[in-house]
Amino acid sequence: MAITTEFKPVIIGFLCNWCCYGGADLAGVSRFQYPPYLRVIRLMCSGRVDLEFIFRAFAKKADGVFIGGCHLNDCHYNPEGNYDALGNSLIARRILGQIGVNPERLRLEWVSAGEGTRFAEVMIEFSSKVKSLGPLGASEGVDVADLQAGLEAATQLVPYIKLVERERLRVPVRTDEGYREFFGSADFDALFQELVLDKLTMSRIMGLVRTKPVSAREISSGLRLDPADVARHLNDLARQGMLRFDGDELQAATV
């Protein structure tokens, strides 16, 4: 008889030193129970959680990533550090969805040092959610190797994303409502698609083409992209001299 083992998710938690880490410590001291899936990385500020940290955590096969910081307008280390964390989490969720990772695997919460009960409740809820999704790739229906290729492409794009965010995607009003409104607007969707998601897709296409000659149909199937979008990106890449057509197949251009 085959023995089935219970899935125990790996959740990487980036916790702010001044608040959320204190809340986690209080939960432990008070013996509030929550699933033992969280692996904590202690940071001075939630704003220190770089996009690369998030993508690398998933690339190392974490099933979930949790970011915990001070409540908005109560950052103890940097007056607006947790707003940086909020912006990064909203950007990361869009990119994760683009490359096939369920955005629900990433969660951001504000927990003060005196909210041990709240920390335990959040971790119970998030652990249950990640466990229901299964191992990374299970709910997505995507091979982990394909997800990792997408995560690697996203990681390589992080310096460019930071530049774009600073120059073109700056939030006009630093409030929770201001962030939600800005990131939820149609104007942001169009700009983010053009400046970030299209660049990410082209990077993924080039990553595939560099491994072997492939057809446009294989790119569409392998990356789960609309054929019309593939054609548009291939034309752009060809005009930039990054790939060349050899009959029905595409190859990376040699320099």
Buried (B, 14 or more C-beta within 10 A) or exposed (E): EEEEEEEEBBBBBBBBBBBBBBBBBBBEEEEBEBBEBBEBEEBBBBBBBBBBBBBBBBBEEBBBBBBBBBBBEEBBBBEBBBBBBBBBBBBBBBBBBBBBBBBBBBBBBBBBBEBBBBBBBBBBEBBEBBBEBBBBBBBBEBEBEBBBBBBBBBBBBBEBBBEBBEEEBEBEEBEBEEBEBBBEEEEBEEBBBEBBBBBBBBBBBBBBBEEEEBEBEBBBEBBEBEEEBBBBBBEEBBEEEBBBEEEEBBBBBEE
